[in-house]
Amino acid sequence: MDMPALKIILYRICMCVVIIWLLAAAVWEYRIDDKFWAIFFPLFALFILWQAIKGWHKPNWGWVVSMAVWIAVISFFNLRKNYNDHQNKLLLNKYGPVLNAKRAKFGIPLIPAYWQPHYYGDREVDWSKKDSTIGHQNKNIYLDSLHRVESEEDTYNLKHAKSGDRYVNITTYFSESGDVDSTGYTLEAGMNNKTISRTQADSIFKAEKIGKDY
């Protein structure tokens, strides 16, 4: 086989590899629910296919080099970050509603089954309901550096008053062994913030006709 023919075959193989990589990356992004990249990669694969057909008999090695650099950058930065974010979500979701039985045992506010996680941090996840009606609004779960639950903060919306929006916050702190260390109750009314007791929180919920979930 002469050298020109070999170069053409290698070029075609390289372009096919690029297209397969783009489609595989699209499937991965679709599985982790990253809609932008899941749509972008197949469209870009079509563009590369068009370029490959144009250079089917006259290879454009500049494209191959550019694609190799682009794939390396995307793999190292974008896909790596998406993978880490996905793994972080899977980890944080382990501390969601599946732990409600344990929360009930400790007397900690539960996560309703219809709630969804709306924010993920490195070691933090926020579960909340869709609307802002009166009652239990959201739960923030914080993990320590060893991925143990450090604290949970629950916010309850109260009826609006002249002083502004009103909330009761219940913050539960955990020991390293996983037991409840302490629980704090706070009443927020506009710009005012004061510590209250569990009995006072219970009285507020009763007066506001908010069902207790702890």
C-alpha positions in Angstrom: 0.0 0.0 0.0 1.4 3.4 -1.0 1.9 6.2 1.6 -0.9 8.5 0.2 -3.5 5.7 0.5 -2.3 4.8 4.0 -2.7 8.5 5.1 -6.2 8.6 3.7 -7.2 5.4 5.7 -5.6 6.8 8.9 -7.5 10.1 8.4 -10.8 8.3 8.0 -10.1 6.2 11.1 -9.3 9.3 13.1 -12.4 11.1 12.0 -14.6 8.0 12.8 -13.0 7.8 16.3 -13.8 11.5 16.9 -17.4 10.9 15.8 -17.8 7.9 18.0 -16.3 9.8 21.0 -18.7 12.6 20.5 -21.7 10.3 20.4 -20.5 8.4 23.5 -20.0 11.6 25.3 -23.5 12.7 24.3 -24.9 9.4 25.8 -23.0 10.0 29.0 -24.2 13.6 29.3 -27.8 12.5 28.6 -27.6 9.9 31.4 -26.5 12.5 33.9 -29.2 14.9 32.7 -26.9 17.6 31.2 -29.2 18.7 28.4 -26.9 21.3 26.7 -24.0 18.9 26.1 -26.3 16.0 25.3 -27.7 18.0 22.4 -24.4 19.8 21.4 -22.3 16.7 21.0 -24.5 14.9 18.4 -24.9 18.1 16.4 -21.1 18.6 16.5 -20.7 14.9 15.5 -22.8 15.7 12.4 -20.6 18.6 11.6 -17.5 16.5 11.9 -19.1 13.8 9.7 -19.6 16.5 7.0 -16.0 17.6 7.3 -14.9 13.9 7.0 -16.9 13.4 3.9 -15.5 16.6 2.4 -12.0 15.3 3.0 -12.7 11.7 2.2 -10.2 11.6 -0.6 -8.2 14.7 0.4 -7.4 14.6 4.2 -7.4 17.7 6.2 -4.9 16.8 9.0 -5.4 20.2 10.6 -8.9 19.1 11.5 -7.6 16.0 13.1 -5.0 17.9 15.2 -7.7 20.4 16.2 -10.1 17.7 17.2 -7.5 15.8 19.2 -6.7 19.0 21.2 -10.4 19.8 21.6 -11.2 16.3 22.9 -8.3 16.4 25.3 -9.5 19.7 26.8 -13.2 18.7 27.0 -12.3 15.4 28.5 -10.0 16.8 31.2 -12.1 19.8 32.1 -15.8 19.6 31.1 -16.4 15.8 31.3 -14.3 15.4 34.4 -16.2 18.2 36.2 -19.5 16.8 35.1 -18.5 13.3 36.3 -17.4 14.7 39.7 -20.6 16.7 40.0 -22.7 13.6 39.2 -20.9 11.5 41.8 -21.3 14.3 44.3 -25.1 14.4 43.6 -25.3 10.6 44.0 -23.5 10.9 47.4 -25.6 13.8 48.6 -28.9 12.1 47.6 -28.1 9.3 50.0 -28.9 11.8 52.8 -32.3 12.6 51.4 -35.8 11.0 52.1 -34.2 7.6 52.5 -33.1 8.7 56.0 -36.6 9.7 57.1 -36.9 6.7 59.3 -33.8 7.7 61.2 -35.0 11.3 61.4 -38.3 10.2 62.8 -36.4 8.2 65.5 -34.4 11.3 66.4 -37.4 13.7 66.2 -35.9 15.6 63.3 -38.1 17.2 60.6 -38.7 14.8 57.7 -38.3 15.4 53.9 -41.7 15.0 52.2 -41.7 12.4 49.4 -42.7 15.1 46.8 -39.8 17.4 47.5 -36.9 17.7 45.1 -33.2 18.7 45.5 -32.8 22.2 44.1 -29.2 23.0 45.0 -26.0 21.0 45.3 -22.8 22.2 46.8 -19.6 20.4 47.4 -20.9 19.1 50.7 -24.4 20.6 50.8 -27.8 19.9 49.3 -31.0 21.8 49.6 -34.3 19.9 49.5 -37.4 22.1 49.1 -41.0 22.1 47.9 -42.1 23.9 44.7 -44.2 26.6 46.2 -43.7 29.0 49.1 -47.0 28.3 51.0 -47.2 28.3 54.8 -45.4 25.4 56.5 -42.2 23.4 56.0 -40.4 25.1 53.1 -36.9 23.5 52.8 -34.2 21.5 54.4 -30.4 22.2 54.0 -28.2 19.2 54.7 -24.5 19.9 55.4 -21.7 17.2 55.4 -18.3 17.4 57.0 -15.0 16.7 55.2 -15.5 13.0 55.9 -19.0 13.1 54.3 -20.8 12.6 57.6 -23.9 14.6 58.3 -22.8 17.7 60.2 -26.1 19.5 60.5 -29.6 19.9 59.0 -31.4 23.2 58.8 -35.2 23.3 58.3 -37.1 26.4 57.5 -40.9 26.9 58.1 -42.8 29.7 56.4 -45.2 31.5 58.8 -48.0 33.9 58.0 -46.8 37.3 56.8 -47.0 40.1 59.4 -46.4 43.9 59.4 -42.8 43.3 60.4 -42.3 41.3 57.2 -41.8 37.7 56.4 -41.7 35.3 59.3 -39.9 32.0 59.6 -39.1 29.3 62.2 -35.7 27.7 61.6 -34.8 24.4 63.2 -31.1 23.5 63.2 -30.0 20.0 64.2 -26.3 19.3 64.9 -24.9 15.8 64.8 -22.0 14.3 66.6 -19.3 12.3 64.8 -21.0 9.1 65.8 -24.1 10.2 63.9 -26.3 10.9 66.9 -28.1 14.2 67.5 -25.8 16.5 69.5 -28.1 19.5 69.9 -31.1 21.3 68.3 -31.6 25.0 68.0 -34.9 26.9 67.3 -34.9 30.4 65.9 -37.8 32.8 65.0 -37.2 35.3 62.2 -39.6 38.2 61.8 -38.5 40.8 59.3 -35.1 42.0 60.4 -35.5 40.5 63.9 -34.0 37.2 64.9 -34.4 35.5 68.3 -33.7 32.1 69.8 -36.8 30.2 71.0 -37.4 26.9 72.7 -38.9 23.8 71.2 -42.1 24.4 73.3 -42.4 27.9 71.8 -41.8 26.5 68.3 -44.6 23.9 68.9 -46.9 26.7 70.1 -46.2 28.8 67.0 -46.9 25.9 64.7 -50.2 25.1 66.6 -51.3 28.8 66.4 -50.4 28.9 62.6 -52.1 25.5 62.0 -48.9 24.0 60.7 -48.7 20.2 61.1 -45.6 19.0 63.0 -43.3 16.7 61.0 -40.8 16.0 63.7 
